[in-house]
Amino acid sequence: MLFYAYKYIDGVVLTKWDLDDILKNIKNGIKEFEIVTDLGTKTRVVRTTNSSVIIDEAEISFDELTSLEYGFVYKYLNGKLYRIDLYDSGNYYKLKPLSNKDPPTLEINGIQMHRTVDVNPWKDTILKVSSLGSLRGKRVLDICTGLGYSSIVEVLRGAKEVISIEKDPNVLYIASLNPWSKGLENNRIKIILEDATIAIKNFLDEEFDAIFHDPPRYSISGDLYSLEFYKELYRVLKRGGMLFHYTGEPGKHSNMGIVRGIKRRLEQAGFEYVIWVDKAKGFKAIKLH
């Protein structure tokens, strides 16, 4: 298995909303002030000159700042503002802000990886992870790392170790630029860079106390919804262990037949008490035997 050494890349993070706040202060004749940047995670000092804005040690020209667009996140690296998005192998990845104070979501080919209606991605993650109950002292398997919110929350809820699997290095690169993903540096989180359907075969029977399974939608990652994969999840989970499987909201983002099929296959794999958790939009299940 190939482990990924996550390292947060430091630098000022800005959105167009931050620029609006800066320009408002300048218009009011304020030359030095503080604003909350980095998507709500940091307070920085801003000073202005005739041609630039200096945020901590980063000097950004007005020409560069006025190129910012709504709907994107930017990061100051090596003397320049970079938009946090990329194209690779026919796929488009974007760190998508909801505001300049909330955790962003990851968008791949126009599909958001978190719920953002009536809930932000961090609260969405807390609702999902809390479906597993207490994680204190437990070893957790987290499938599909993404921006790492679930792994971070699992550690915050007391997990002694989280083994997280992500197959796409582009996703982990974007996570390295996201301030809300910085908690992935925690030494209790280990990331495996590999397809989950392959990586899971390397684990021992009953190796994990709990499993958090949050795959992309069925049409994109059908293998992660298969009976064969569910049998592997069952195999590596300890007796008495809990699984949470996010599926999305029935009748809106997922076809009802697909959701019923997920429940049926989980039961065929051996899971019992497969129960729909409406607040988290997924199933929780137990391995009893």
MIGU-772222 format. One record per residue: z, x, y of N, C-alpha, C in turn; residue in three letters. Coordinates in steps of 0.05 Angstrom, whole numbers, plus 5000, padded with zeros to 4 digits. Atoms other than C-alpha are relative to their C-alpha. Example, Ala and Ser with C-alpha at 12.3 -4.5 7.8 and 13.67 -1.06 7.14 Angstrom:
BEGIN
500050184976515652464910500050185024Ala;499949844976514352734979501449855022Ser;
% end
This chain:
BEGIN
500050174976500050005000500050185025Met;500249854975498350245070501949885021Leu;498250094980504050185120499050065028Phe;500949974972502650095194502350085017Tyr;497949904983506850485243499749875028Ala;500250144975507649985300501450155022Tyr;498849884976508850285369499049855024Lys;500750154976509049885433498950205021Tyr;501349844979504450175487501049915027Ile;498750084974508250165553497949995022Asp;501750024977505049965618500449735014Gly;499750254984505049435673498149794989Val;501650225010502548765646499949785022Val;500450194978499548275697498249774991Leu;501850235002496147595700499149935028Thr;500950104974492347245756502349865014Lys;497850134987498646845768501950205014Trp;498549794987502347495783498750095026Asp;501549934976496947675833500549795022Leu;499550214980497947005867502850045013Asp;497349954989505447165875500050245019Asp;500249764983503747855903498749935026Ile;501550074976498747575953501749825018Leu;498350184984503747045975502050165016Lys;498149824985508847585993498650165022Asn;501449854980503647996029499349835024Ile;500750194978501347386069502449955018Lys;497550044985508647296090501050255013Asn;499349764986508848006116502150174986Gly;497949855015513448276061498650244987Ile;501349755010511749006045501250104974Lys;498749915025516649125989501749774989Glu;498750235012519248605940500050034970Phe;499950005029520848465867498649764989Glu;501250225014516848035820500550044970Ile;499749995029517647855747497250034988Val;502649945012511748165708500350004970Thr;500049965029510048325636500649734985Asp;499850265013509547585618502949904998Leu;497350104998516647435640502150184989Gly;498149835014519948025606501250225017Thr;499149774985520948515663499849945030Lys;500050024971522648545737499250275011Thr;501049744989518749075776500049985031Arg;500249984971518749315848497150035009Val;502849994990512249205887500150105029Val;500449904972510349605949497049985006Arg;502950034992503849515988499250215020Thr;501249834979499349976027497649855011Thr;502350144989493049816066497849944980Asn;502250035019488649876005500949954971Ser;499250025027493049815944502849874998Ser;497350105007499249525910501250204981Val;498649825018504249995878502249854985Ile;498050145017508149685820501450214983Ile;498649775012513550175798498350255006Asp;501649764995509150795788497049954998Glu;502850065003502550435779498849925027Ala;501450074975497950425840497349874993Glu;502350165007492649885835498649915026Ile;501550074975487249785888499749705002Ser;500450284996486249105919497349914987Phe;502550075013479049115894500349954970Asp;499550035028481549195823501649754995Glu;498250235003486948665831498549745003Leu;501550254995482148145859497949944979Thr;501950065023477848205796501449854978Ser;498550145022483347875754499149714999Leu;500850285005481547205723502349854986Glu;498250165015485846635699499349994971Tyr;500650025028486546575624499950264985Gly;500049735012487047325611502550155007Phe;497849814995492447855606498950275005Val;501049744993491448535637502350204998Tyr;498049795002495049195626499150255014Lys;500649764986495349815669500550244982Tyr;499949775019493750425625498350225011Leu;501549764992491551125644498549965027Asn;501150024973490450945717498149775005Gly;501950214997486450305706501149744987Lys;499350255012487349565692498049934978Leu;501750085022484649355624500749714991Tyr;499650275010483648645600500650014970Arg;499249995028487048525533498449814983Ile;501850155018481248275492498050204988Asp;502049825012476048585446498249864981Leu;501950095021469948465403499950214978Tyr;500349825022469448765334498949854976Asp;501250115024465048605274499549705002Ser;500750284996462747945303502349825007Gly;497650164994469847715320500950075028Asn;499049964973472847615389503049945000Tyr;497150014999480347745399500949995029Tyr;499150034972484147545461503049945000Lys;497250074995491447555483499949795022Leu;500450234982491746875517502749925012Lys;497550084987497146735569500149705004Pro;499550284993500146045579501049975029Leu;499149974973503346255644500750295004Ser;499149734997506046895674502950044992Asn;497249985008512946755647500549934970Lys;499750085028511746515575498750204981Asp;501349845020510046885511497149914996Pro;502850075004502446905500499549934971Pro;501050045027498646685439497750194994Thr;502449855008493247055400497849804995Leu;502350175005486446745401497850164987Glu;502249865015481046945350497749814998Ile;502450165000474046665359500649725011Asn;499450264987476946115404502249844986Gly;497950155014482345905354502750135005Ile;497349904994489645975376501650024975Gln;498349955023494546255326502849885002Met;497450144997500545865353499549735012His;500050264986502045165375500750055030Arg;499549964972501945115451500349745015Thr;499650264988502444365464502949914997Val;497250084999509544155484501950214988Asp;498349795010512144815457498550275005Val;501349744997510845555472500150154974Asn;500249865026509146065417502750104989Pro;497449905009516246345415501749774989Trp;498550235010519545665408498749894975Lys;501550085024514145475357500950174977Asp;499249825022516146085316502949944992Thr;497150065007523645925320500249754983Ile;499950245015522345225295499150044971Leu;501049945027518345495236502050164984Lys;498249825014523046055217502749864993Val;497550135005529245615223499849814975Ser;500350165024526345195166500950144975Ser;499049855023528445755119503050014998Leu;497149995001535745655136501050285007Gly;498749754993540446245142498550244986Ser;501349765011537146925133501850245000Leu;498149784998543347345141500250164974Arg;499949825023543047945094497749974980Gly;502150065019536547705062497650185005Lys;502549864999530048065047497749805001Arg;502050204995524147675074497250114998Val;502949945001516747695058498749825021Leu;501350144978512747505120497050054998Asp;502949975005505347375108498449925025Ile;501650024976500447455166501750065025Cys;498349904978504147875218499149885027Thr;500950094974499747665277501350175022Gly;498649864978503447835341502850084993Leu;497449905009509747935301502449825007Gly;497850164991513847365330501849924977Tyr;498450095023516047105262501750224989Ser;498449785010518247785237502350075018Ser;497949944980522147905301502349794999Ile;498050225001525647225297501650024974Val;498649985025527247335224502250225001Glu;498049804996530947975242502249905018Val;498050114982534447635300501849804986Leu;498450205015536747105250501550134977Arg;498249865018540047645208498750134975Gly;501249885023534847875157500550304999Ala;499449715002536648565130497450164999Lys;502649865001529248735118497849795000Glu;502450175000522548405133497650174992Val;502649885008516248615096497849815010Ile;502050164987510548355138497250104993Ser;502749925009503148355116498049905020Ile;502250074982497148365162497650174992Glu;502449855009490048545142498250105022Lys;501949944978486848605211501250205020Asp;498949804982488249245250499649925030Pro;500450084973485348925313502249825010Asn;497850174993490848405312502550175007Val;497749824995496148955307499750175025Leu;500549854975492849345363500749825024Tyr;499450184978493348735409503049965002Ile;497150025000500648655387501350245013Ala;498949764988501849375410499950005030Ser;500350024971499849165481501649765011Leu;498650254992503948515482503050045003Asn;497149954997510948565512501749844982Pro;498550175017513347995469500050094971Trp;500249895027511448385406501650254997Ser;498749745000515648995424502250014978Lys;498050015020521048775375499150094972Gly;501149905025516448995318500750294996Leu;499049725003519149695331502650024984Glu;497550015015525549475296499750134972Asn;500449875026526649915235500649834976Asn;499750195023528449305193497349864994Arg;502650135004521149085199498050224990Ile;502149825011515849425156497449844997Lys;502550145000508549235164498150144980Ile;502049905019503449305107497349915011Ile;502750064990496249355131498149974976Leu;501650065024492549015074499649704998Glu;500450285006489748355051502449904983Asp;497650105013495747935029499549934970Ala;500650075028492247704965500050254982Thr;499949755015491848434944502850125000Ile;497349884996498548684972502149874983Ala;497850155014502648144938500250084970Ile;500049935028500648384869501650264994Lys;498549765003504349034882503049965001Asn;497150064999511148694889501149934973Phe;498750065025516048624833500749704998Leu;499050275003518247954805502649965014Asp;497550074986523647614846501050225019Glu;499349784982523548154899501149915027Glu;499350094973524847714960501849754999Phe;498250234998530247224981498749765014Asp;501450214986525646825026497250095007Ala;502849944994518246775042499249825024Ile;501150144977515046585109497050034998Phe;503049995004507646405100498749845022His;501250134977503846265164497150105003Asp;502749905000496446365149498349865021Pro;502050144983490446205194499249744986Pro;500750265011487445525183498450024974Arg;501250005027484745335115497150084999Tyr;502849944999477445385135499450305003Ser;500449724995478446115153501150174977Ile;498649845020483246365099500749844975Ser;499650175023482345915039501550144977Gly;498649865022484846454990503049995003Asp;497150014995491746415023501249734995Leu;499150275007492045675004499449934971Tyr;500950045027489845764932502449984981Ser;497950025021493845594869500750284991Leu;499549735009493146324847501950155019Glu;498249874980496346574912502849885000Phe;497450135001501846054909501650094975Tyr;498649905024503546294838501150285005Lys;498949744993504346994866502449985018Glu;497750054983508946734920502449924984Leu;497850105017513046384867501150244984Tyr;499249785017513247014824501950195015Arg;498549794986515947484878502549885014Val;497750124988521146984904502349984980Leu;497750025017528147004875500749714994Lys;499050265006531146404840502049905021Arg;498450104979534345964892498950075028Gly;501249924974529846264946498449785012Gly;501450214985526445855000497450115010Met;502649944989519145855021499549815024Leu;501250184980516445585087497150075003Phe;502949974999508945475091499049835023His;501250144978505845295158497249904993Tyr;502650115006499844835151498649895024Thr;501250144978498744525218500649704998Gly;499350294998499343795239498049834986Glu;501850175014496443295191498649795018Pro;501450204985491042845219498950105027Gly;501049894975489843295280498650264996Lys;501249735004488744025263499250044971His;500649965028488243935188499349734988Ser;500750245015485043425142502349924982Asn;497750095016490242995108499750074970Met;500549935028486943125040500750294995Gly;499349725003487743875051503050044998Ile;497149985000495143795066501249904974Val;499050105025496343365005499450194977Arg;500749815020492643884964501850245000Gly;498149774998497244434990502649934986Ile;497650085012503344044969499749994969Lys;500450025029500443914900499850274987Arg;500249735011498644644889502650155000Arg;497349874999505544884911501649904976Leu;498550115023508544414858498950114974Glu;501249895024503544654806500850294996Gln;499249725002505645374821502950034991Ala;497249995009512845184804502149935021Gly;498150064979516045034871501049714997Phe;498850275001520744434874501049925028Glu;499150114974523143984931498250095022Tyr;502049934980516744104969500149785022Val;499350204979518643755034498550075026Ile;501349964974514743655098502050025022Trp;498249964977518343925160498449945025Val;501850094978515343545218500350175025Asp;499649844975518443965275498650274998Lys;501349745004515344585244497149984990Ala;502750055009508944265218499250164976Lys;500649865025509344555149501949914978Gly;498450075023512544515080502150214995Phe;498049825012519044815056500349934971Lys;499850055029520144894982501950204988Ala;498049835013525145204933499050094973Ile;500449915027524445624871502749974985Lys;497550055014529745364823500150144973Leu;499949895027527645664756498550274999His;
% end
